[in-house]
Amino acid sequence: MFYGEKLRQLRELHGFSRNELAQKLNVSEQTIGQYENNQITPRLDIMRKLPEMFSVNMHFFNTPSFIKKDVILEGSIAYRTKDRNSRKKINNELEYLTYSKTFIDYFESFVTSNIGGFELLKQKTNEIQKNSFKISDVASFARSFYELKSNEDLMSKLEQSGITILEKDLGDTIDAYSGFTKDEKPYIVLGNFKKTAVRRNFDLAHELGHLLLHSYIVMNELTNREHTEVEMQANEFASSFLMPKLEFEKDFNSIPRKTNPDFYIKLKKKYMVSIGALEYRAYKLKLISYQENRYFWSQMTKKKYRELEPLDDTISPIKPGKVRNLLSFLLENKLITVNDLIEKFGIKLEFLIFLFDLKIDFFDKYCDKNKEVTKSKYSNVIDFEAVRNQLCR
């Protein structure tokens, strides 16, 4: 039996409309709809193309769907303005989060880890918001809660607190989005399209702001004006969180020429944010005048720093590490095997490489013990020694 629901899920997971998939398979859009609604079964030549196209096995479509249904609260997802009115985009990302959570829940079912803390942070920040309307107060508490000394550690700190951070191709116009699953698990999804390390840091802080400030808001019911206000609040949170007021004021006042972007490079190294974000923070704190602000941005344009700032091409972005580290731990300790994954879910390894943005050779060492594994810069989020201790009890 052919399960058309699984074809729809894969189509949306890969970002295809019915028409786009129809063109790839050289059939009509109506035919794709009939496949998905179980009105007709694909011809043999189509059945041979689908597994190759979606990195699944031949029998994948002959078994019921294994993903959990309705696990994501659509209204909680903080899309950027350009994406919130695109039904296709929303369906694609909901499918992506649903698939991701299904696999992550499966991986986590094998271990007990010491990851957590976000729930407590959320509770505390809710209390702060009841007594204060200042976003800066929430940001200051959050930074203290995470004991964040260097912004370079932000990715690891967020993952260690229980936020699942994923990375995927969101296109060249989308930075990131965030939201909660129905079991109240926080997720942040980052775009991987030419993102600099400092802009990624700001994206992370921006999405943390949404998770802490706006979980009670039904995002898809906001007007465009209300949505813009919510985005501005998240930006204010990120700025205050990454550049604490007193420390930043002291550092900024040591700059000899506040209108010259080149004098911001030292602060960029320290705070791991863009030169533009540094100047904007200073301007909002009234450390720089309106005239100085205008001259600064004219210099940014003249030096072509709006396109590429100094250090942007030398500081490597840190990639999310939770899922990669967890999967590595399970495979290395033989809690699961490559064959388990292939047989249980009816997928090829390329499916997981696509889903979790893994390196193309990620599974090589688990298939061929003689191969070397390339090293990359990932956050270290799982205390494997603690996990091992749990398993040995």
N, C-alpha and C positions, 0 to 999 in steps of 0.2 A: 504493500500500500504506500502511495506517495502522500507525504504530509506537506501540503501547500503552505501551512503556517510557517514552517521552517524556512521555506524559500523567501517568504516575505521578511522574516526576521533577518536573514542574511543580506537580503537586498538593502534593507534600511541600515543595517550595521555597516555596510560598505558605502553608504551614501548614494545609492542609485535610486532614481525614480523608476516607475514601471516602464516609462518610455525609454529611458536610458538602458535599462537591462534588455528590453526588447530589441533595441538596435544592436546590442552586443551579441545577442543570440540569433539575430536575423529572423525574428518573429514579430507579430503585432503586439501592441500594448494590451489589447483585449485578451490575447492569448496568455500573457503573463498574469492578468487578473484571473483568468480561468484556472491556471495552475495553482495560484495562491488560494483560491476559494474551493479547491478540490472538485472543480467541475470537469476537468479533463486531466489526464496524466501526460507528462512530457514524453515526446518521442524518444527513441533510443539514442539518437544523435545528440539531442539536447541533454539527456541524462549523462552523457559522457562529458559534455562541456561544463556542466554545473560544478562537479567536484573540483575540477581544475581551477575554475574561476574563483571559488570561495574557499579553497584549501581544506576541503573535507573529503571523507571517504565515500565510496560508491553507495554504501548502505546508510549513510547519514540521513537521507530523506525518507527512508523506509521505517524509521522509528519515531515515536512521539517526541515532542520538544522537551529538552531537559532543563531549559532555563526557567527560573522562577518568574511568575507573572505578577505584574503590578507591585514591583518592589520600590519604584521611584515615585516620589511626590513631585509631579510635574510643576505644580504651582510654587514649589520651593526653589526651583532651579533659577539661579541668577544669571541669565543670559545677558550679553551686552546688547545695546540698543539695536544694532544692525541685524541681530539674529532673532529677537524675541517675537517677531511677527511672521517668521518663516516656518510654516507648518512642517515642511519637509525637513528642515534642519532640526526642529524640535524632535520629530519622530526618530531621526537618525541618532541623535544623542541619547534619547531615552533607551533605544535599543542597545547602544554601546554600553551605557551604564548597567543595564539589566544583564547583559552577557558578562561584563566585567565582574559584577558582584556575585553572580552565580559561580564563577570560577574561583574568585577570592574566598568565598565562603567554603568552598570545597577544600582549598589549600589550608585554610585556617582550622578546619575540622580535625587536622592531624596533630596540632600542636597547641600548647598553652604558652602564651608569651606575657611579658610584663609591659606591653604597650597599652597606654591608656592615659586618661587625665582630662581629655577635652570636655567630657560631661561636667566635671567639676568646674572647669573654666567657664563653661556656658552658664552654669547655675550662678556663679559669682558675678559674672558680667551682667546677667539679668537683674540681679539685686542692685548693682551700681546704676543701671539705667533707670530703675525706679526712683532713685534718689538724686540722680544727676542727669541733665540733658547734654552734658559735654562729651562729645565723642572722644576727645583727648583723654578723658578720665578712663574710659574703657580701654583705649589703646595703651595707656600707661600701665594699667593693671595687667593686661594681657602680656606685655613685654616682661614685667616682673614675674608673672606666673611661669613663663617659659624660661626664666633665668637666662635670657638672651643677651650674651655679652657681645657677640659678633653676628652681624646680619648674614654672614656667610653660612652660619649654622641653621638658618631658618627652616630650610627644607627638612632636615633631620628632626628638628624640634617639633614641627607640625606632625610629621609621620609618627614620631614617638608618642605623641599625645592621642593618637587614634584616628587622625584624619587620613583617609586613603587618598593619595595623590597619584594621578595617572597622567600619561602624556600621549598625545595622538596628533595626527594631522588635522588641524582645524581650519586649514586654509590660511591665506596670507593676510586676512582682514580681522581674524578673531584671535584674541589673546588667551582667554581662559573663561571658565564658568565654574560654578559650584552649586551645591545643594545637599539635601538630605534624603536618605532612603526612608522607607516607611517604618523601619525599625530604628530610625533616628541616628543612623550612621552618617557622618559628614564626608563628603567627597569634594575634591578639587580636580578639575581636568585642565591641564595646561596644553597650549598649542606648541608644536615643535618646529614651526616654520621660522627659521632664521632668528630665533630669540636670543638676545644677549643676556648675559648673566645678571646684569643689574635690572633689566626690564623684567626678567623672570622673577626676581626677588620682589619687585613692586607688585607684580601680578599675584604672587602668593599672599602678600599682605592685604591686597585689595580683596581677594576672595575670602580670606580669614575675616575681614571686616563684615562681609555679607553674612557669613555663617554666625557671627556673634551678634550683629546688630539687626538682622532682617529675617530671622527664621520664622517670625510670626506673620510675615507679609506674604500674601498670595501674589507672587511676582507677575503671573500672567493676567492678573486683573487690574494692574496699574495702568494709568494713563501714561502717555509718553512723557508728560511733564513730571508726573510722580516718579516715573522710572529714572528720569534724568537726575532728580533730587536724590534718589537712592544711590545712584552711581557716584554722585558727588560726595555723599557721606562715606562711601567705601573708600574713595580716594583720600578723604580727610583722615580716615582711620589709618590707612596705609602710611601716609606721610608722617603722622604723629607716632605711629608704632615703630617705624624704621629710623626716624630721626628725633629722638627724645628732646624735648624743648630745651632744658637747661644745658645739657651737654652740647647740643647743636649750636645754641647761641654762643657759647664759649668758643667753640671751634670756628664758627663762621666769622666772628669778630676778629679772629687772628688773620683773616685773609687780607693781604695788602691792597688788592685791587678787586673790588666786588663786582665790577662790570666786565671783567675779563674772564671768560670761561676757562682759560688755561690755568687760572689760579684755583680752580675748583677740583683739579685732578686729584690732589692729595685727599680731599674729603670724599671723593668718589671711591677711592681705594678703601677708606675706612668704613663708610656707611654702605657700600655696595648698592648704591642707587645712582641713577643717571645724573649728569650735570644739570639737566633741565629740572629734574625733581628737587635737587638741592637748592637751586635758585628760587623755585616756586615756594618751597618751604620757608626760605628766608623772607620772601616777599609777603607771604601770609602772616609771618611773625613781625612784620614791619621793620625788618632789619635792613631793608633796601627800599629806596623810594620808587615811586611810579616812573620817574624819569630814568633812574638807574636801571629799572626793570626793562624799559623799552630799549635802552642802549645795549643792555646785555643780550637781548634777543636779536638785535641787529648784528651783533658780533657772532652769535651762534649761526646766523644765516651766512654771514660773510665767510666764516671758517668752515662752512658746510658740516657743522656739527649736528644739525637737525637730522642729517642722513646717517652719519657715523661719528660717534664721539670718540675721543681718545680712550684707549683701553678696551673698547667694545670688542675688538678682534683678538685680544690677548687673554682676557679673563674667561675661562671655560665655564659654561652653565652647568650647574649640578643637576643631574637627572634624578627622578624619584627612585628610591631604592627598596621600598617595602616589598612590593610584589616580587621583584627580581631576587632579593635576598631570601624571601620565604620559599620561593620555588626552588632555588639553589639548595637550600637547606634540606628540603624534602627529598630531592633527587640524590644529593650526596649521601644522605643517611638511609637511603633506600626505603623511606616511608611510602613513597610512590615511585613508579618507574615510568620511563618514556612510553613503554607499551601500555601501561595502565591508562595514561592520558589518551592515547590513540584509540584504544579499544572501548573505554568507558564512554567517551563523548563522540566517537566517530569522526575525529578531526585529524588533520595533518599538523605537524609541528609548526608549519608556517602560519597556521591559524592563530596560535598563541603568540608568535612573534609579531604578527600584525596587531593583535588585540592589546598587547602590553608594551608595544614599541621596544621589543628586545633586539639585541644585536643578532644579525643573521646567523652567527655561529654559536648562539647561546647554548643550544642543546648538543653541540658536537661532542663535548667531553663526556656526556652521559650516553652517547651512542658509540663513541670510539675513545677508549681510555688513553690512547697514545697521542691524542691531539692536545696542543697547548690551548689555553684560553686567554683571550685578549683582556687587558685590564682597562677599565674606564672609571670616570669619576662619578660615583653614585653616593647618595646619602646612606649612612649606616644606621638602620633603624631597628634591627632586631638583635636583642641580647641572646645570642645563640647559646651561650653557656648556661643562662637561666633556663632556656628552653630544654636543653639537654638534661639539666637537673630534674626538671618536671617529668621528663619522659622516663628517667631512671628510677623514679620513686615507686 
